[in-house]
Amino acid sequence: MSGRGPKRLALVTGGNAGIGLETCRGLLEANFHVILAARSQSKADTAIAELLSSAPAGSTAEALILDLASLDSVRRAADSFLESERTLSVCVLNAGIMALPWHRTEDGFEQQWQVNVLGHFLLCRALLPTINDGTGRVIHLSSRAHYRHPEPIDYTRLSQEHLSDQNYDRWFAYGRSKLANILFSNELARRLSEQGAQITSNAVHPGLVATNLLTNAGGNIGRGVPVSEGARTSVFVATSSEVEGHSGGYYVRSARVDAGGDRTEVSLSEDEGRRFWRSACEDLNLSEEL
């Protein structure tokens, strides 16, 4: 055991690389036991070994195998954690893909929507009973790229894009998924508050970050900020006492943004949050009730 007191548990999806890896590093430094979710055991093991080689003495981490492109994998990951009968303090929904060509997943959804949105929705809903009701925090990695989808989500168009690449625009679809991340965070916060739960839900924008996501999307990695800087807001929202008790926010550069240049009007809409929640529940055959 570490001499820094008892460890709380934090789960980070996509924790093996990029912003997720640096988020795990920050949580280890904050004395969390980190559950690093990655698509393969080898990716997770390599990342954990690298993290622990430079982490404070007594730091601990473990792997969780999670492929958001497979809803069966999401269910297995959730079941694996549920079976451990442990309590999560922090759940960082970090993993994602950016502006990739059209592809339909094995579950029948456009891949950016499933990986960035539905997979995390299913995981979060399954893990919610394990999140500490006094101090638990859910962090949703969004992006200012939600500006690429400044209008309400057209779920008819989305349904069509699950079936074919006709009219598909990869950047528009990415922006739509990032808008959905904010709407999910907002609506989860609203529903938790209605129930009197003390779990908080907040979204973050990491900035334009020099990761493989940027390269894979055809961007110039030289334009991005260092990954350590990109993870800073996620770690802040996960750990800072300034965020305690605050829910339904959108954080940029470790500061809450309620309106203005860093977020769109539609991202503030409670009606759009409800519409998103209803659509996601229908897609995943989940009850709308928490």
Backbone as CSV, one residue per row, in Angstrom:
resi,resn,N_x,N_y,N_z,CA_x,CA_y,CA_z,C_x,C_y,C_z
1,MET,0.834,-1.205,0.000,0.000,0.000,0.000,0.863,1.248,0.000
2,SER,0.344,2.275,-0.633,1.034,3.551,-0.663,0.936,4.234,0.674
3,GLY,1.932,5.023,1.000,1.882,5.810,2.218,1.058,7.061,2.072
4,ARG,0.384,7.223,0.938,-0.387,8.435,0.684,-1.861,8.259,1.000
5,GLY,-2.220,7.233,1.738,-3.607,7.030,2.113,-4.300,6.047,1.198
6,PRO,-5.559,5.713,1.515,-6.293,4.726,0.723,-6.539,5.229,-0.697
7,LYS,-6.526,4.281,-1.613,-6.715,4.633,-3.019,-8.183,4.552,-3.411
8,ARG,-8.627,5.512,-4.173,-9.925,5.436,-4.833,-9.715,4.884,-6.240
9,LEU,-10.796,4.416,-6.860,-10.709,3.779,-8.174,-11.145,4.748,-9.272
10,ALA,-10.360,4.768,-10.341,-10.705,5.551,-11.522,-10.586,4.677,-12.751
11,LEU,-11.566,4.744,-13.630,-11.541,4.011,-14.892,-11.400,5.012,-16.034
12,VAL,-10.507,4.702,-16.973,-10.276,5.573,-18.122,-10.372,4.735,-19.393
13,THR,-11.315,5.054,-20.260,-11.381,4.337,-21.535,-10.347,4.921,-22.496
14,GLY,-9.789,4.057,-23.337,-8.723,4.511,-24.235,-7.507,4.976,-23.461
15,GLY,-7.235,4.312,-22.355,-6.157,4.744,-21.467,-4.766,4.352,-21.905
16,ASN,-4.658,3.656,-23.019,-3.348,3.146,-23.435,-2.554,4.109,-24.307
17,ALA,-3.167,5.212,-24.736,-2.460,6.116,-25.655,-3.032,7.519,-25.556
18,GLY,-2.272,8.477,-26.060,-2.760,9.838,-26.218,-3.236,10.488,-24.935
19,ILE,-4.359,11.192,-25.030,-4.918,11.900,-23.881,-5.257,10.919,-22.760
20,GLY,-5.750,9.751,-23.129,-6.107,8.765,-22.113,-4.920,8.326,-21.282
21,LEU,-3.783,8.082,-21.938,-2.568,7.677,-21.219,-2.140,8.765,-20.239
22,GLU,-2.152,10.020,-20.689,-1.745,11.110,-19.810,-2.766,11.361,-18.709
23,THR,-4.032,11.087,-18.983,-5.052,11.175,-17.933,-4.786,10.127,-16.863
24,CYS,-4.449,8.921,-17.291,-4.086,7.872,-16.328,-2.883,8.301,-15.489
25,ARG,-1.906,8.933,-16.128,-0.711,9.378,-15.414,-1.099,10.394,-14.327
26,GLY,-1.957,11.336,-14.692,-2.388,12.333,-13.720,-3.175,11.737,-12.572
27,LEU,-3.975,10.726,-12.855,-4.756,10.081,-11.799,-3.876,9.237,-10.888
28,LEU,-2.854,8.603,-11.444,-1.889,7.888,-10.599,-1.188,8.864,-9.654
29,GLU,-0.824,10.018,-10.177,-0.160,11.020,-9.342,-1.083,11.550,-8.259
30,ALA,-2.406,11.459,-8.501,-3.389,11.877,-7.500,-3.784,10.731,-6.576
31,ASN,-3.038,9.630,-6.649,-3.207,8.482,-5.757,-4.460,7.660,-6.023
32,PHE,-4.892,7.609,-7.269,-5.957,6.700,-7.656,-5.367,5.359,-8.071
33,HIS,-6.110,4.296,-7.825,-5.852,3.024,-8.502,-6.540,3.132,-9.855
34,VAL,-5.793,2.967,-10.925,-6.312,3.224,-12.268,-6.678,1.927,-12.977
35,ILE,-7.885,1.902,-13.508,-8.327,0.814,-14.367,-8.236,1.326,-15.793
36,LEU,-7.263,0.815,-16.512,-6.946,1.291,-17.852,-7.665,0.415,-18.867
37,ALA,-8.661,0.978,-19.535,-9.436,0.219,-20.512,-8.830,0.399,-21.899
38,ALA,-8.574,-0.718,-22.562,-7.971,-0.704,-23.895,-8.522,-1.874,-24.698
39,ARG,-8.293,-1.824,-26.004,-8.878,-2.841,-26.877,-8.199,-4.200,-26.772
40,SER,-6.961,-4.250,-26.306,-6.269,-5.538,-26.193,-5.431,-5.580,-24.928
41,GLN,-5.169,-6.789,-24.473,-4.362,-6.971,-23.276,-2.952,-6.449,-23.485
42,SER,-2.400,-6.683,-24.674,-1.024,-6.252,-24.932,-0.910,-4.729,-24.903
43,LYS,-1.875,-4.029,-25.496,-1.859,-2.560,-25.463,-1.945,-2.058,-24.036
44,ALA,-2.835,-2.665,-23.258,-3.003,-2.246,-21.867,-1.749,-2.533,-21.053
45,ASP,-1.186,-3.720,-21.216,0.000,-4.093,-20.428,1.177,-3.188,-20.735
46,THR,1.381,-2.870,-22.001,2.480,-1.985,-22.383,2.307,-0.607,-21.762
47,ALA,1.073,-0.090,-21.814,0.803,1.241,-21.255,0.977,1.250,-19.741
48,ILE,0.495,0.228,-19.076,0.611,0.167,-17.609,2.070,0.103,-17.186
49,ALA,2.866,-0.706,-17.897,4.291,-0.802,-17.568,4.973,0.554,-17.727
50,GLU,4.629,1.274,-18.793,5.231,2.592,-19.015,4.810,3.573,-17.926
51,LEU,3.536,3.551,-17.563,3.024,4.464,-16.538,3.668,4.198,-15.174
52,LEU,3.703,2.949,-14.783,4.208,2.615,-13.452,5.716,2.826,-13.330
53,SER,6.420,2.825,-14.465,7.875,3.029,-14.413,8.239,4.432,-13.947
54,SER,7.301,5.381,-14.111,7.603,6.758,-13.709,6.606,7.320,-12.700
55,ALA,5.674,6.494,-12.236,4.649,6.949,-11.293,5.196,6.967,-9.875
56,PRO,4.523,7.676,-8.964,4.956,7.680,-7.558,5.001,6.271,-6.975
57,ALA,5.868,6.068,-6.018,5.993,4.762,-5.368,4.642,4.317,-4.829
58,GLY,4.354,3.036,-5.018,3.095,2.489,-4.517,1.933,2.635,-5.472
59,SER,2.161,3.212,-6.637,1.084,3.378,-7.614,0.637,2.015,-8.151
60,THR,-0.648,1.901,-8.453,-1.196,0.630,-8.935,-2.158,0.874,-10.086
61,ALA,-2.220,-0.094,-10.994,-3.118,-0.010,-12.147,-3.428,-1.419,-12.620
62,GLU,-4.520,-1.545,-13.345,-4.913,-2.832,-13.921,-5.564,-2.597,-15.264
63,ALA,-5.659,-3.664,-16.042,-6.231,-3.579,-17.386,-7.693,-3.999,-17.390
64,LEU,-8.439,-3.405,-18.305,-9.800,-3.844,-18.610,-9.914,-3.854,-20.126
65,ILE,-10.300,-4.980,-20.696,-10.372,-5.094,-22.143,-11.727,-4.548,-22.610
66,LEU,-11.656,-3.558,-23.492,-12.856,-2.864,-23.940,-12.678,-2.414,-25.376
67,ASP,-13.562,-2.880,-26.248,-13.592,-2.426,-27.640,-14.958,-1.790,-27.864
68,LEU,-14.986,-0.471,-27.938,-16.252,0.247,-28.061,-16.953,0.003,-29.390
69,ALA,-16.229,-0.532,-30.368,-16.834,-0.865,-31.659,-17.624,-2.166,-31.604
70,SER,-17.628,-2.827,-30.448,-18.387,-4.061,-30.250,-19.206,-3.933,-28.971
71,LEU,-20.516,-3.907,-29.089,-21.355,-3.775,-27.891,-21.229,-5.003,-26.999
72,ASP,-20.940,-6.168,-27.589,-20.694,-7.350,-26.759,-19.453,-7.149,-25.898
73,SER,-18.417,-6.540,-26.472,-17.211,-6.251,-25.704,-17.512,-5.272,-24.580
74,VAL,-18.327,-4.274,-24.844,-18.698,-3.305,-23.806,-19.421,-4.015,-22.668
75,ARG,-20.336,-4.891,-23.014,-21.083,-5.617,-21.977,-20.158,-6.518,-21.167
76,ARG,-19.223,-7.177,-21.837,-18.287,-8.045,-21.107,-17.421,-7.224,-20.163
77,ALA,-16.960,-6.066,-20.624,-16.133,-5.210,-19.773,-16.919,-4.751,-18.554
78,ALA,-18.149,-4.321,-18.780,-18.982,-3.871,-17.660,-19.236,-5.015,-16.685
79,ASP,-19.567,-6.185,-17.210,-19.824,-7.337,-16.338,-18.587,-7.697,-15.530
80,SER,-17.424,-7.628,-16.160,-16.181,-7.947,-15.463,-15.976,-7.036,-14.260
81,PHE,-16.233,-5.737,-14.444,-16.066,-4.834,-13.311,-17.163,-5.035,-12.275
82,LEU,-18.382,-5.230,-12.718,-19.487,-5.437,-11.778,-19.238,-6.659,-10.891
83,GLU,-18.664,-7.694,-11.484,-18.389,-8.910,-10.718,-17.356,-8.689,-9.617
84,SER,-16.534,-7.668,-9.765,-15.518,-7.396,-8.743,-16.095,-6.731,-7.502
85,GLU,-17.344,-6.255,-7.601,-18.064,-5.641,-6.478,-17.259,-4.509,-5.834
86,ARG,-16.650,-3.684,-6.699,-15.904,-2.526,-6.210,-16.636,-1.236,-6.567
87,THR,-16.209,-0.164,-5.960,-16.845,1.132,-6.161,-15.918,2.062,-6.940
88,LEU,-16.459,2.653,-7.996,-15.705,3.627,-8.782,-15.898,5.029,-8.211
89,SER,-14.836,5.790,-8.182,-14.939,7.202,-7.821,-14.936,8.093,-9.054
90,VAL,-14.234,7.658,-10.093,-14.106,8.462,-11.314,-14.244,7.550,-12.523
91,CYS,-15.028,7.992,-13.498,-15.159,7.267,-14.766,-14.935,8.274,-15.888
92,VAL,-13.821,8.126,-16.612,-13.466,9.058,-17.677,-13.762,8.393,-19.024
93,LEU,-14.785,8.897,-19.708,-15.187,8.364,-21.008,-14.370,9.088,-22.063
94,ASN,-13.160,8.589,-22.269,-12.125,9.293,-23.025,-11.927,8.781,-24.449
95,ALA,-12.078,7.490,-24.659,-11.717,6.881,-25.945,-12.537,7.465,-27.089
96,GLY,-11.964,7.445,-28.277,-12.715,7.920,-29.427,-11.933,7.786,-30.719
97,ILE,-12.643,7.966,-31.810,-12.035,8.012,-33.143,-12.459,9.327,-33.783
98,MET,-11.692,9.787,-34.766,-11.955,11.108,-35.319,-11.946,11.108,-36.838
99,ALA,-13.095,11.498,-37.418,-13.204,11.797,-38.844,-12.687,10.678,-39.743
100,LEU,-12.989,9.447,-39.393,-12.584,8.317,-40.230,-13.611,8.090,-41.341
101,PRO,-13.204,7.418,-42.415,-14.161,7.101,-43.484,-15.331,6.276,-42.953
102,TRP,-16.421,6.283,-43.698,-17.619,5.565,-43.277,-17.329,4.078,-43.106
103,HIS,-17.849,3.557,-42.017,-17.771,2.118,-41.770,-18.921,1.749,-40.851
104,ARG,-19.514,0.619,-41.115,-20.615,0.114,-40.282,-20.081,-0.939,-39.334
105,THR,-20.369,-0.798,-38.053,-19.874,-1.758,-37.064,-20.656,-3.069,-37.155
106,GLU,-20.161,-4.065,-36.447,-20.845,-5.362,-36.410,-22.241,-5.244,-35.800
107,ASP,-22.468,-4.159,-35.047,-23.772,-3.941,-34.414,-24.716,-3.134,-35.287
108,GLY,-24.223,-2.674,-36.454,-25.085,-2.001,-37.399,-25.142,-0.488,-37.283
109,PHE,-24.125,0.115,-36.644,-24.105,1.567,-36.487,-22.901,2.186,-37.195
110,GLU,-23.068,3.424,-37.664,-21.929,4.180,-38.190,-20.868,4.233,-37.097
111,GLN,-19.598,3.971,-37.456,-18.582,3.690,-36.443,-18.300,4.851,-35.491
112,GLN,-18.294,6.098,-35.983,-18.009,7.205,-35.073,-19.116,7.340,-34.028
113,TRP,-20.352,7.114,-34.434,-21.467,7.210,-33.499,-21.377,6.100,-32.444
114,GLN,-21.026,4.895,-32.878,-20.947,3.810,-31.895,-19.758,3.971,-30.962
115,VAL,-18.567,4.213,-31.511,-17.365,4.266,-30.677,-17.385,5.484,-29.758
116,ASN,-17.735,6.634,-30.305,-17.666,7.866,-29.524,-18.871,8.081,-28.628
117,VAL,-19.998,7.463,-28.984,-21.248,7.793,-28.296,-21.909,6.563,-27.667
118,LEU,-22.430,5.669,-28.501,-23.249,4.575,-27.982,-22.474,3.632,-27.068
119,GLY,-21.216,3.323,-27.428,-20.424,2.432,-26.582,-20.236,2.996,-25.187
120,HIS,-19.952,4.292,-25.119,-19.784,4.939,-23.812,-21.114,5.053,-23.069
121,PHE,-22.191,5.304,-23.796,-23.505,5.379,-23.163,-23.835,4.044,-22.488
122,LEU,-23.628,2.952,-23.216,-23.909,1.621,-22.672,-23.011,1.317,-21.479
123,LEU,-21.715,1.623,-21.592,-20.787,1.356,-20.488,-21.165,2.155,-19.252
124,CYS,-21.429,3.432,-19.446,-21.747,4.294,-18.313,-23.030,3.855,-17.624
125,ARG,-24.046,3.550,-18.404,-25.305,3.108,-17.805,-25.104,1.827,-16.994
126,ALA,-24.268,0.912,-17.514,-24.035,-0.350,-16.802,-23.247,-0.141,-15.518
127,LEU,-22.296,0.794,-15.543,-21.425,1.005,-14.382,-21.990,1.983,-13.365
128,LEU,-23.045,2.680,-13.715,-23.571,3.725,-12.829,-23.856,3.227,-11.410
129,PRO,-24.399,2.014,-11.234,-24.656,1.550,-9.864,-23.387,1.364,-9.037
130,THR,-22.235,1.286,-9.695,-20.980,1.078,-8.962,-20.269,2.393,-8.629
131,ILE,-20.793,3.518,-9.127,-20.118,4.799,-8.911,-20.524,5.381,-7.575
132,ASN,-19.556,5.815,-6.804,-19.778,6.342,-5.458,-20.795,7.471,-5.491
133,ASP,-21.893,7.295,-4.737,-22.968,8.284,-4.781,-22.654,9.535,-3.975
134,GLY,-21.544,9.540,-3.275,-21.183,10.731,-2.521,-20.178,11.604,-3.241
135,THR,-19.225,10.948,-3.905,-18.126,11.713,-4.517,-17.856,11.335,-5.966
136,GLY,-18.685,10.482,-6.547,-18.421,9.973,-7.889,-18.492,11.042,-8.966
137,ARG,-17.619,10.911,-9.966,-17.566,11.861,-11.070,-17.481,11.108,-12.397
138,VAL,-18.302,11.538,-13.363,-18.234,11.021,-14.727,-17.755,12.165,-15.608
139,ILE,-16.712,11.900,-16.391,-16.132,12.919,-17.269,-16.264,12.445,-18.711
140,HIS,-16.825,13.295,-19.563,-17.067,12.974,-20.966,-16.120,13.800,-21.826
141,LEU,-15.280,13.143,-22.606,-14.357,13.879,-23.471,-15.101,14.306,-24.740
142,SER,-15.352,15.596,-24.847,-15.987,16.147,-26.029,-14.932,16.925,-26.811
143,SER,-15.345,17.973,-27.498,-14.410,18.759,-28.290,-15.112,20.004,-28.810
144,ARG,-14.323,21.039,-29.061,-14.871,22.217,-29.731,-15.303,21.866,-31.153
145,ALA,-14.896,20.693,-31.603,-15.332,20.232,-32.925,-16.838,20.022,-32.993
146,HIS,-17.529,20.090,-31.855,-18.990,20.008,-31.927,-19.560,21.199,-32.701
147,TYR,-18.733,22.235,-32.917,-19.136,23.351,-33.771,-19.362,22.909,-35.216
148,ARG,-18.787,21.769,-35.588,-19.003,21.262,-36.947,-20.433,20.742,-37.121
149,HIS,-21.172,20.660,-36.016,-22.581,20.254,-36.077,-23.378,21.240,-35.221
150,PRO,-23.598,22.456,-35.731,-24.189,23.516,-34.917,-25.697,23.439,-34.756
151,GLU,-26.345,22.502,-35.434,-27.797,22.405,-35.368,-28.206,21.155,-34.588
152,PRO,-29.482,21.039,-34.216,-29.950,19.822,-33.550,-29.641,18.576,-34.379
153,ILE,-29.449,17.465,-33.708,-29.135,16.217,-34.406,-30.356,15.735,-35.181
154,ASP,-30.141,15.411,-36.441,-31.174,14.865,-37.309,-31.082,13.336,-37.204
155,TYR,-31.950,12.749,-36.403,-31.849,11.312,-36.159,-32.319,10.490,-37.355
156,THR,-33.107,11.080,-38.231,-33.472,10.385,-39.477,-32.246,10.246,-40.363
157,ARG,-31.503,11.334,-40.522,-30.258,11.271,-41.302,-29.277,10.297,-40.652
158,LEU,-29.166,10.340,-39.330,-28.250,9.435,-38.638,-28.625,7.982,-38.907
159,SER,-29.914,7.674,-38.850,-30.362,6.303,-39.121,-29.977,5.871,-40.529
160,GLN,-30.078,6.790,-41.476,-29.694,6.473,-42.853,-28.189,6.227,-42.958
161,GLU,-27.413,6.982,-42.186,-25.954,6.810,-42.233,-25.505,5.532,-41.545
162,HIS,-26.349,4.952,-40.726,-26.026,3.635,-40.179,-26.082,2.570,-41.271
163,LEU,-26.806,2.863,-42.351,-27.037,1.880,-43.410,-26.137,2.053,-44.619
164,SER,-25.765,3.299,-44.934,-24.935,3.507,-46.120,-24.135,4.792,-45.985
165,ASP,-23.147,4.948,-46.868,-22.295,6.132,-46.835,-22.841,7.273,-47.685
166,GLN,-24.057,7.133,-48.190,-24.644,8.199,-48.985,-24.835,9.448,-48.124
167,ASN,-24.340,10.573,-48.595,-24.410,11.867,-47.889,-23.560,11.902,-46.621
168,TYR,-22.698,10.906,-46.443,-21.857,10.875,-45.236,-20.704,11.867,-45.371
169,ASP,-20.528,12.679,-44.337,-19.407,13.612,-44.238,-18.679,13.295,-42.943
170,ARG,-17.446,12.860,-43.033,-16.745,12.341,-41.852,-16.536,13.395,-40.772
171,TRP,-16.303,14.653,-41.168,-16.108,15.702,-40.166,-17.431,16.124,-39.546
172,PHE,-18.475,16.163,-40.349,-19.806,16.447,-39.816,-20.205,15.367,-38.807
173,ALA,-19.939,14.105,-39.163,-20.274,12.995,-38.270,-19.464,13.052,-36.983
174,TYR,-18.196,13.460,-37.101,-17.380,13.602,-35.889,-17.948,14.707,-34.995
175,GLY,-18.263,15.867,-35.598,-18.846,16.954,-34.824,-20.146,16.545,-34.162
176,ARG,-20.948,15.769,-34.867,-22.207,15.268,-34.295,-21.945,14.403,-33.065
177,SER,-20.943,13.551,-33.157,-20.636,12.684,-32.015,-20.140,13.486,-30.822
178,LYS,-19.396,14.558,-31.080,-18.886,15.385,-29.982,-20.006,16.233,-29.359
179,LEU,-20.961,16.663,-30.181,-22.153,17.309,-29.629,-22.910,16.327,-28.743
180,ALA,-23.049,15.096,-29.209,-23.760,14.082,-28.429,-23.088,13.826,-27.090
181,ASN,-21.759,13.894,-27.045,-21.062,13.718,-25.763,-21.500,14.765,-24.747
182,ILE,-21.649,16.019,-25.201,-22.088,17.083,-24.296,-23.542,16.879,-23.894
183,LEU,-24.391,16.535,-24.859,-25.801,16.312,-24.546,-25.967,15.160,-23.566
184,PHE,-25.187,14.106,-23.736,-25.211,12.976,-22.799,-24.807,13.433,-21.406
185,SER,-23.719,14.169,-21.317,-23.251,14.651,-20.017,-24.311,15.511,-19.346
186,ASN,-24.889,16.439,-20.104,-25.903,17.328,-19.542,-27.128,16.571,-19.042
187,GLU,-27.616,15.648,-19.872,-28.838,14.932,-19.516,-28.595,13.961,-18.363
188,LEU,-27.428,13.340,-18.337,-27.087,12.483,-17.200,-27.048,13.310,-15.917
189,ALA,-26.437,14.488,-15.980,-26.381,15.367,-14.808,-27.787,15.733,-14.345
190,ARG,-28.660,16.056,-15.284,-30.021,16.449,-14.935,-30.778,15.297,-14.275
191,ARG,-30.655,14.109,-14.841,-31.367,12.961,-14.293,-30.826,12.548,-12.923
192,LEU,-29.516,12.610,-12.759,-28.941,12.283,-11.451,-29.412,13.278,-10.393
193,SER,-29.429,14.557,-10.755,-29.877,15.587,-9.819,-31.341,15.385,-9.446
194,GLU,-32.176,15.035,-10.421,-33.589,14.789,-10.157,-33.786,13.682,-9.137
195,GLN,-32.893,12.703,-9.176,-32.990,11.564,-8.257,-32.335,11.842,-6.914
196,GLY,-31.715,13.006,-6.781,-31.041,13.334,-5.531,-29.675,12.692,-5.398
197,ALA,-29.154,12.145,-6.496,-27.827,11.514,-6.455,-26.746,12.585,-6.401
198,GLN,-25.617,12.254,-5.787,-24.505,13.187,-5.640,-23.414,12.977,-6.689
199,ILE,-23.632,12.016,-7.599,-22.680,11.800,-8.693,-22.754,12.995,-9.640
200,THR,-21.592,13.463,-10.092,-21.569,14.577,-11.034,-21.182,14.097,-12.427
201,SER,-21.635,14.842,-13.428,-21.354,14.523,-14.831,-20.979,15.816,-15.531
202,ASN,-19.780,15.844,-16.129,-19.291,17.040,-16.806,-18.556,16.652,-18.087
203,ALA,-18.602,17.534,-19.065,-17.895,17.338,-20.331,-16.681,18.259,-20.390
204,VAL,-15.686,17.844,-21.175,-14.469,18.649,-21.309,-14.065,18.756,-22.775
205,HIS,-13.386,19.859,-23.082,-12.729,20.049,-24.383,-11.224,20.074,-24.114
206,PRO,-10.467,19.129,-24.697,-9.039,19.049,-24.387,-8.168,20.018,-25.174
207,GLY,-8.735,20.636,-26.216,-7.929,21.436,-27.130,-7.549,20.609,-28.348
208,LEU,-6.886,21.230,-29.293,-6.349,20.515,-30.452,-5.036,19.885,-30.005
209,VAL,-5.034,18.568,-29.884,-3.944,17.863,-29.220,-3.151,17.028,-30.226
210,ALA,-1.857,17.002,-30.060,-0.961,16.260,-30.957,-1.006,14.770,-30.638
211,THR,-2.035,14.088,-31.151,-2.174,12.646,-30.956,-2.331,11.957,-32.302
212,ASN,-2.370,10.622,-32.259,-2.584,9.851,-33.486,-3.948,10.131,-34.106
213,LEU,-4.936,10.548,-33.283,-6.246,10.889,-33.837,-6.116,11.986,-34.880
214,LEU,-5.318,12.984,-34.563,-5.126,14.108,-35.481,-4.433,13.639,-36.756
215,THR,-3.412,12.814,-36.606,-2.684,12.285,-37.764,-3.585,11.413,-38.631
216,ASN,-4.336,10.513,-37.990,-5.201,9.597,-38.732,-6.294,10.329,-39.502
217,ALA,-6.681,11.498,-38.998,-7.719,12.286,-39.659,-7.147,13.190,-40.741
218,GLY,-5.824,13.132,-40.952,-5.196,13.936,-41.982,-4.780,15.309,-41.528
219,GLY,-4.779,15.529,-40.205,-4.398,16.830,-39.674,-2.903,16.970,-39.499
220,ASN,-2.472,18.194,-39.237,-1.058,18.496,-39.014,-0.755,18.390,-37.529
221,ILE,-0.024,17.359,-37.138,0.238,17.122,-35.725,1.037,18.262,-35.098
222,GLY,1.751,19.017,-35.947,2.518,20.145,-35.444,1.652,21.269,-34.909
223,ARG,0.362,21.273,-35.284,-0.543,22.309,-34.802,-1.066,22.001,-33.404
224,GLY,-0.908,20.769,-32.960,-1.517,20.361,-31.699,-0.671,20.698,-30.485
225,VAL,-1.350,20.852,-29.344,-0.644,21.072,-28.077,-0.131,19.729,-27.566
226,PRO,0.864,19.720,-26.675,1.355,18.451,-26.123,0.238,17.655,-25.445
227,VAL,0.370,16.345,-25.486,-0.672,15.483,-24.929,-0.864,15.749,-23.438
228,SER,0.218,16.030,-22.726,0.091,16.313,-21.293,-0.819,17.506,-21.046
229,GLU,-0.738,18.503,-21.911,-1.625,19.666,-21.792,-3.055,19.295,-22.143
230,GLY,-3.215,18.429,-23.150,-4.547,18.007,-23.548,-5.283,17.242,-22.468
231,ALA,-4.547,16.550,-21.611,-5.169,15.767,-20.537,-5.457,16.596,-19.296
232,ARG,-4.929,17.799,-19.240,-4.977,18.590,-18.004,-6.408,18.861,-17.530
233,THR,-7.302,19.186,-18.454,-8.669,19.514,-18.045,-9.408,18.275,-17.551
234,SER,-9.183,17.135,-18.195,-9.804,15.894,-17.718,-9.371,15.587,-16.292
235,VAL,-8.083,15.706,-16.020,-7.568,15.431,-14.676,-8.116,16.445,-13.678
236,PHE,-8.193,17.696,-14.090,-8.735,18.739,-13.214,-10.174,18.422,-12.819
237,VAL,-11.008,18.091,-13.797,-12.416,17.814,-13.502,-12.565,16.536,-12.686
238,ALA,-11.650,15.603,-12.862,-11.696,14.347,-12.103,-11.242,14.498,-10.664
239,THR,-10.398,15.475,-10.381,-9.734,15.506,-9.077,-9.906,16.792,-8.280
240,SER,-10.182,17.901,-8.909,-10.136,19.185,-8.202,-11.303,19.376,-7.239
241,SER,-11.001,19.932,-6.076,-12.054,20.270,-5.120,-12.944,21.386,-5.665
242,GLU,-12.439,22.162,-6.633,-13.227,23.249,-7.220,-14.430,22.726,-7.997
243,VAL,-14.355,21.478,-8.420,-15.432,20.891,-9.222,-16.416,20.114,-8.351
244,GLU,-16.066,19.874,-7.112,-16.899,19.067,-6.224,-18.312,19.642,-6.145
245,GLY,-19.289,18.779,-6.423,-20.680,19.191,-6.353,-21.194,19.916,-7.571
246,HIS,-20.329,20.210,-8.537,-20.735,20.924,-9.749,-20.969,19.916,-10.876
247,SER,-22.119,19.994,-11.513,-22.492,19.009,-12.517,-23.131,19.699,-13.718
248,GLY,-23.106,19.013,-14.866,-23.714,19.554,-16.068,-22.900,20.635,-16.735
249,GLY,-21.598,20.678,-16.442,-20.748,21.722,-16.992,-19.969,21.270,-18.210
250,TYR,-19.357,22.254,-18.849,-18.475,22.028,-19.999,-17.212,22.816,-19.704
251,TYR,-16.083,22.099,-19.609,-14.846,22.707,-19.137,-13.824,22.818,-20.260
252,VAL,-13.226,23.993,-20.358,-12.188,24.288,-21.335,-11.033,24.949,-20.589
253,ARG,-9.821,24.417,-20.759,-8.654,24.949,-20.058,-8.927,25.044,-18.553
254,SER,-9.537,23.997,-18.023,-9.813,23.856,-16.583,-10.743,24.935,-16.042
255,ALA,-11.575,25.483,-16.891,-12.559,26.472,-16.456,-13.913,26.133,-17.066
256,ARG,-14.963,26.333,-16.287,-16.312,26.040,-16.777,-16.755,27.111,-17.768
257,VAL,-17.354,26.660,-18.872,-17.841,27.569,-19.906,-19.336,27.333,-20.059
258,ASP,-20.140,28.334,-19.734,-21.594,28.184,-19.812,-22.174,28.706,-21.114
259,ALA,-21.446,29.537,-21.819,-21.912,30.068,-23.100,-20.726,30.737,-23.783
260,GLY,-20.943,31.152,-25.036,-19.880,31.898,-25.707,-19.168,31.093,-26.763
261,GLY,-17.943,31.512,-27.088,-17.234,31.006,-28.244,-16.799,29.569,-28.189
262,ASP,-16.771,28.960,-26.998,-16.280,27.587,-26.910,-17.391,26.548,-26.962
263,ARG,-18.643,26.977,-27.029,-19.739,26.004,-27.127,-20.917,26.595,-27.887
264,THR,-21.682,25.720,-28.530,-22.816,26.142,-29.331,-24.078,26.243,-28.476
265,GLU,-25.061,26.957,-29.003,-26.341,27.080,-28.299,-27.024,25.719,-28.167
266,VAL,-26.943,24.909,-29.232,-27.645,23.625,-29.177,-27.055,22.714,-28.109
267,SER,-25.775,22.885,-27.782,-25.155,22.052,-26.741,-25.691,22.382,-25.356
268,LEU,-26.414,23.487,-25.236,-27.007,23.898,-23.964,-28.469,23.471,-23.835
269,SER,-29.021,22.915,-24.905,-30.456,22.654,-24.959,-30.874,21.427,-24.144
270,GLU,-31.745,21.648,-23.179,-32.264,20.531,-22.396,-33.145,19.636,-23.248
271,ASP,-33.905,20.230,-24.159,-34.747,19.429,-25.054,-33.906,18.511,-25.925
272,GLU,-32.770,19.022,-26.431,-31.898,18.182,-27.251,-31.252,17.074,-26.426
273,GLY,-30.978,17.367,-25.169,-30.460,16.332,-24.279,-31.460,15.209,-24.092
274,ARG,-32.715,15.567,-23.939,-33.759,14.556,-23.784,-33.917,13.736,-25.062
275,ARG,-33.875,14.421,-26.209,-33.993,13.720,-27.491,-32.835,12.746,-27.681
276,PHE,-31.636,13.181,-27.336,-30.489,12.287,-27.461,-30.668,11.063,-26.566
277,TRP,-31.032,11.285,-25.321,-31.175,10.187,-24.359,-32.186,9.160,-24.871
278,ARG,-33.308,9.655,-25.373,-34.346,8.759,-25.875,-33.842,7.944,-27.061
279,SER,-33.126,8.589,-27.972,-32.592,7.899,-29.142,-31.583,6.830,-28.752
280,ALA,-30.656,7.174,-27.848,-29.629,6.214,-27.438,-30.267,5.008,-26.747
281,CYS,-31.254,5.262,-25.908,-31.919,4.155,-25.217,-32.633,3.243,-26.209
282,GLU,-33.247,3.840,-27.232,-33.907,3.026,-28.259,-32.892,2.182,-29.017
283,ASP,-31.764,2.781,-29.392,-30.730,2.064,-30.139,-30.187,0.876,-29.347
284,LEU,-30.078,1.052,-28.024,-29.433,0.038,-27.184,-30.422,-0.821,-26.412
285,ASN,-31.712,-0.611,-26.660,-32.751,-1.377,-25.960,-32.627,-1.228,-24.435
286,LEU,-32.425,0.010,-24.002,-32.334,0.301,-22.574,-33.564,1.084,-22.136
287,SER,-33.912,0.935,-20.882,-34.965,1.769,-20.319,-34.457,3.210,-20.225
288,GLU,-35.345,4.167,-20.416,-34.935,5.563,-20.246,-34.720,5.917,-18.789
289,GLU,-35.288,5.118,-17.889,-35.110,5.380,-16.455,-33.731,4.909,-15.994
290,LEU,-33.094,5.702,-15.127,-31.792,5.299,-14.582,-31.968,4.118,-13.640
